[in-house]
Amino acid sequence: MEAVPNLLYCYRSPSSHSSSSRHFLLPLRPIQKSNSFSLLSNSSATPRLRAKFQHLRSIKATMLHSNPVVSDLYASALSSSIALLVLRIWGETATRRIFDQKLNRKLVHISIGLVFMLCWPLFSSGHRGAILASLTPGLNIFRMLLLGSGIWKDEATVKSMSRFGDHRELLKGPLYYALTITMACAIYWRTSPIAIAAICNLCAGDGIADIVGRRFGTQKLPYNQNKSIAGSVAMAVCGFLASLMYMYYFSLFGYVEKSWDMVIGFMVVSVASAIVESLPISTKLDDNLTVSLTSMVLGSLVF
């Protein structure tokens, strides 16, 4: 029955001394809404409700299995399989020459890190989840070392991740790429906006900058003829938008709290990363390295 505030409730009490009934008009107190969290945090909550609440809180930590450790191992295997599947797909497109080699390389650059970051909620909170999540890009570090040195032969992967098809290229950009994502997992993890900024500016920002710059970058920067205004603007905008999307994504799981301060921080880091990427030093070293360092160092100051 729905309760109506400020209504009078009529209570009828039988009398043993009279055949008539007595009526008492009692003010009915409005029923206030209460959420499950306030109810369960109340000291009068029953043990059953408390146990149910604890079970709901543990769902994220045991998303794939009732045992948190086993769940993390499953999450590590699943996220690794997804990342390798995406990489294999781009390897096939490179081998079949579906896309231009440079475009195919940038599609790998954009997608791998962002897709892998989507899998982070599969892991439990704390150091164990962070370390197990970092195993996937961490193993990729050794993979880049083996492929780049020529010890391991994989033509499809080399074509999909290199500019000119030289396996030694994997010892620079792709290696820095794997190092960045590994550090973002192991050191910062999903509760830190620094991890979001580093990966989004590296993947979405830097990746889109190259694609836009090659297509629309007719007007070059005065201090670097290898970079264009269109590419630098695209990098700042896309890195910033990707950061906002992942801020919202992780806030759905309660890992970060959305705020205007965080939005401004993402904007500052994305603009700074685009500026650093446009400098000649980024061409000499590697923009994967300079963009990642800028995002992490500046992120530690603004967040």
C-alpha positions as CSV (number, residue, x, y, z in Angstrom):
1,M,0.0,0.0,0.0
2,E,1.4,3.4,-0.9
3,A,1.8,5.8,2.0
4,V,0.5,9.4,1.6
5,P,2.3,12.0,3.7
6,N,0.5,14.1,6.3
7,L,-2.7,11.9,6.2
8,L,-4.5,10.9,9.4
9,Y,-4.8,7.3,10.2
10,C,-7.9,6.1,11.9
11,Y,-7.4,3.5,14.6
12,R,-10.3,1.6,16.0
13,S,-9.9,0.1,19.5
14,P,-12.6,-2.1,20.9
15,S,-13.7,-1.3,24.4
16,S,-14.6,-3.9,26.9
17,H,-16.9,-1.5,28.7
18,S,-18.9,-0.3,25.8
19,S,-20.4,-1.7,22.6
20,S,-19.2,1.3,20.7
21,S,-15.8,1.7,19.3
22,R,-13.3,4.3,20.1
23,H,-11.5,6.1,17.3
24,F,-8.1,7.7,17.6
25,L,-6.8,10.0,14.9
26,L,-3.0,9.6,14.8
27,P,-0.8,11.6,12.5
28,L,0.9,9.4,10.0
29,R,4.6,10.2,9.6
30,P,5.8,10.5,6.0
31,I,7.9,7.6,4.9
32,Q,11.3,8.8,3.7
33,K,13.2,7.1,1.0
34,S,16.4,5.4,2.0
35,N,19.0,3.7,-0.2
36,S,20.5,0.3,0.4
37,F,23.8,1.8,1.4
38,S,22.4,4.0,4.2
39,L,20.2,1.1,5.4
40,L,23.1,-1.4,5.5
41,S,25.4,1.1,7.1
42,N,22.9,1.5,10.0
43,S,23.8,-0.3,13.1
44,S,20.4,-1.8,13.3
45,A,20.8,-3.6,10.0
46,T,20.3,-7.3,10.2
47,P,23.2,-9.7,9.8
48,R,21.6,-11.2,6.7
49,L,21.4,-7.7,5.0
50,R,25.0,-7.0,6.0
51,A,26.1,-10.3,4.5
52,K,24.2,-9.6,1.3
53,F,25.8,-6.2,1.1
54,Q,29.3,-7.7,1.5
55,H,28.5,-10.2,-1.2
56,L,27.5,-7.4,-3.6
57,R,30.7,-5.5,-2.8
58,S,32.8,-8.6,-3.6
59,I,31.2,-9.1,-7.0
60,K,33.7,-6.9,-8.8
61,A,36.6,-8.8,-7.1
62,T,35.2,-12.1,-8.2
63,M,33.7,-11.3,-11.5
64,L,34.9,-14.5,-13.2
65,H,35.2,-16.9,-10.3
66,S,34.2,-17.1,-6.7
67,N,37.8,-17.2,-5.6
68,P,39.4,-13.8,-6.1
69,V,42.8,-15.2,-7.0
70,V,41.4,-17.6,-9.6
71,S,39.2,-14.7,-10.9
72,D,42.3,-12.5,-11.4
73,L,44.1,-15.4,-13.3
74,Y,41.0,-15.8,-15.5
75,A,40.9,-12.1,-16.1
76,S,44.6,-12.0,-17.0
77,A,44.1,-14.9,-19.5
78,L,41.0,-13.3,-21.0
79,S,42.5,-9.9,-21.4
80,S,45.6,-11.3,-22.9
81,S,43.6,-13.4,-25.4
82,I,41.5,-10.3,-26.4
83,A,44.7,-8.2,-26.9
84,L,46.3,-10.9,-28.9
85,L,43.2,-11.4,-31.0
86,V,43.1,-7.7,-31.9
87,L,46.8,-7.8,-32.7
88,R,46.3,-10.9,-34.9
89,I,43.5,-9.2,-36.8
90,W,45.7,-6.2,-37.6
91,G,48.4,-8.6,-38.5
92,E,46.2,-10.3,-41.1
93,T,45.1,-6.9,-42.5
94,A,48.8,-6.0,-42.9
95,T,49.6,-9.3,-44.6
96,R,46.7,-9.0,-47.0
97,R,47.5,-5.3,-47.6
98,I,43.9,-4.3,-46.8
99,F,45.2,-1.0,-45.5
100,D,48.2,1.1,-46.2
101,Q,51.1,-0.1,-44.0
102,K,51.4,3.2,-42.1
103,L,47.7,3.4,-41.5
104,N,47.6,-0.3,-40.4
105,R,50.4,0.4,-38.0
106,K,48.5,3.4,-36.5
107,L,45.3,1.3,-36.2
108,V,47.3,-1.1,-34.1
109,H,48.7,1.8,-32.1
110,I,45.3,3.2,-31.3
111,S,43.4,0.0,-30.6
112,I,45.6,-2.3,-28.5
113,G,46.0,-0.1,-25.5
114,L,42.5,1.2,-25.4
115,V,41.0,-2.3,-25.8
116,F,43.2,-3.7,-23.1
117,M,42.2,-0.9,-20.7
118,L,38.5,-1.8,-21.2
119,C,39.4,-5.2,-19.6
120,W,40.7,-3.6,-16.3
121,P,37.4,-3.9,-14.4
122,L,37.7,-7.7,-14.8
123,F,40.5,-7.6,-12.2
124,S,40.2,-7.2,-8.5
125,S,41.3,-4.1,-6.6
126,G,44.6,-3.8,-5.0
127,H,48.2,-4.8,-5.9
128,R,47.3,-8.4,-7.0
129,G,44.9,-7.1,-9.7
130,A,47.3,-4.5,-10.8
131,I,50.3,-6.8,-11.1
132,L,48.4,-9.5,-12.9
133,A,46.9,-6.9,-15.3
134,S,50.4,-5.7,-16.1
135,L,51.6,-9.2,-17.1
136,T,50.0,-8.9,-20.5
137,P,51.9,-5.7,-21.6
138,G,54.8,-6.9,-19.5
139,L,55.1,-10.1,-21.6
140,N,54.8,-8.0,-24.7
141,I,58.0,-6.2,-23.7
142,F,59.9,-9.4,-24.0
143,R,58.0,-10.2,-27.2
144,M,59.2,-6.9,-28.7
145,L,62.7,-7.6,-27.6
146,L,62.7,-11.0,-29.2
147,L,61.1,-9.8,-32.4
148,G,63.2,-6.7,-32.6
149,S,66.4,-8.6,-32.2
150,G,65.4,-11.1,-34.8
151,I,65.5,-14.1,-32.4
152,W,61.8,-14.7,-33.0
153,K,60.4,-14.4,-36.5
154,D,56.8,-13.1,-37.0
155,E,56.5,-11.3,-40.3
156,A,52.8,-10.4,-39.8
157,T,53.5,-8.7,-36.5
158,V,56.6,-6.9,-37.8
159,K,54.6,-5.5,-40.7
160,S,51.7,-4.4,-38.6
161,M,53.9,-2.6,-36.0
162,S,56.8,-1.1,-38.0
163,R,57.0,1.8,-40.4
164,F,59.2,0.2,-43.1
165,G,59.0,-3.5,-42.3
166,D,62.3,-3.6,-40.4
167,H,62.1,-5.8,-37.3
168,R,64.6,-3.5,-35.5
169,E,61.9,-0.8,-35.4
170,L,60.1,-2.8,-32.7
171,L,63.0,-2.0,-30.3
172,K,61.9,1.7,-30.3
173,G,58.2,2.8,-30.6
174,P,56.5,-0.5,-29.9
175,L,58.8,-1.3,-27.0
176,Y,58.1,2.1,-25.4
177,Y,54.4,1.6,-26.0
178,A,54.5,-1.7,-24.1
179,L,56.6,-0.2,-21.3
180,T,54.1,2.7,-20.9
181,I,51.0,0.4,-20.6
182,T,52.9,-1.9,-18.2
183,M,53.9,1.1,-15.9
184,A,50.3,2.5,-16.1
185,C,49.0,-0.9,-14.8
186,A,51.6,-1.7,-12.2
187,I,52.3,1.7,-10.8
188,Y,49.1,3.8,-11.2
189,W,46.4,1.3,-12.0
190,R,42.7,2.2,-12.7
191,T,42.1,4.4,-9.7
192,S,44.6,7.0,-11.0
193,P,43.8,9.6,-13.7
194,I,47.5,9.5,-14.6
195,A,47.1,6.0,-16.0
196,I,44.1,7.1,-18.1
197,A,45.9,10.2,-19.4
198,A,49.1,8.3,-20.3
199,I,47.4,5.6,-22.2
200,C,44.7,7.8,-23.9
201,N,47.3,10.4,-25.1
202,L,49.6,7.7,-26.2
203,C,47.0,5.6,-28.1
204,A,44.2,7.8,-29.2
205,G,46.1,11.1,-29.2
206,D,49.3,10.2,-30.9
207,G,47.7,7.6,-33.2
208,I,45.0,10.0,-34.5
209,A,47.6,12.8,-34.9
210,D,49.5,10.8,-37.5
211,I,46.4,9.8,-39.5
212,V,45.0,13.3,-39.5
213,G,48.4,14.9,-40.2
214,R,49.0,12.7,-43.2
215,R,45.6,13.4,-44.7
216,F,45.0,17.1,-43.8
217,G,48.4,18.3,-42.6
218,T,49.3,20.6,-45.5
219,Q,50.1,23.5,-43.2
220,K,53.3,22.6,-41.2
221,L,54.4,23.9,-37.9
222,P,57.0,26.7,-38.2
223,Y,59.4,25.0,-35.8
224,N,59.0,21.4,-37.2
225,Q,58.3,20.7,-40.8
226,N,57.7,17.1,-40.0
227,K,54.6,18.0,-38.0
228,S,51.4,19.8,-39.0
229,I,48.9,22.0,-37.2
230,A,46.0,19.7,-38.0
231,G,47.9,16.7,-36.6
232,S,48.8,18.5,-33.3
233,V,45.2,19.8,-32.8
234,A,43.8,16.4,-33.5
235,M,46.2,14.8,-31.0
236,A,45.2,17.2,-28.2
237,V,41.4,16.9,-28.9
238,C,41.4,13.1,-29.3
239,G,43.6,12.5,-26.3
240,F,41.4,14.7,-24.2
241,L,38.1,13.1,-25.4
242,A,39.4,9.6,-24.9
243,S,40.5,10.5,-21.4
244,L,37.0,11.8,-20.6
245,M,35.4,8.7,-21.9
246,Y,37.6,6.5,-19.8
247,M,37.0,8.7,-16.8
248,Y,33.3,8.1,-17.2
249,Y,33.8,4.4,-17.9
250,F,35.9,3.8,-14.7
251,S,33.5,6.0,-12.6
252,L,30.7,3.5,-13.4
253,F,32.7,1.0,-11.4
254,G,33.6,3.5,-8.6
255,Y,37.3,3.5,-9.5
256,V,37.4,7.3,-10.0
257,E,35.1,10.1,-9.1
258,K,34.2,12.5,-11.9
259,S,35.0,16.1,-11.3
260,W,35.6,19.3,-13.2
261,D,39.1,19.4,-11.7
262,M,39.9,16.1,-13.3
263,V,38.4,17.3,-16.7
264,I,40.7,20.4,-16.6
265,G,43.6,18.2,-15.6
266,F,43.0,15.9,-18.6
267,M,42.9,19.0,-20.9
268,V,46.2,20.3,-19.6
269,V,47.9,17.0,-20.0
270,S,46.5,16.4,-23.5
271,V,47.6,19.9,-24.7
272,A,51.0,19.6,-23.2
273,S,51.5,16.1,-24.7
274,A,50.5,17.4,-28.1
275,I,53.0,20.3,-27.8
276,V,55.8,18.0,-26.8
277,E,54.9,15.5,-29.6
278,S,55.3,18.4,-32.1
279,L,58.8,19.3,-31.0
280,P,61.8,18.1,-33.1
281,I,63.2,16.2,-30.1
282,S,60.2,13.8,-30.3
283,T,61.2,12.9,-33.8
284,K,64.8,12.3,-32.8
285,L,63.9,10.2,-29.8
286,D,60.5,8.7,-30.3
287,D,57.1,10.3,-29.7
288,N,55.9,7.1,-27.8
289,L,58.6,7.9,-25.3
290,T,58.2,11.7,-25.0
291,V,54.4,11.6,-24.9
292,S,54.3,9.0,-22.2
293,L,56.8,10.7,-20.0
294,T,55.0,14.1,-20.4
295,S,51.7,12.5,-19.5
296,M,53.0,10.8,-16.4
297,V,55.2,13.6,-15.1
298,L,52.7,16.4,-15.7
299,G,49.9,14.2,-14.6
300,S,51.6,13.7,-11.2
301,L,51.6,17.5,-10.8
302,V,48.0,18.3,-11.9
303,F,46.1,15.3,-10.4
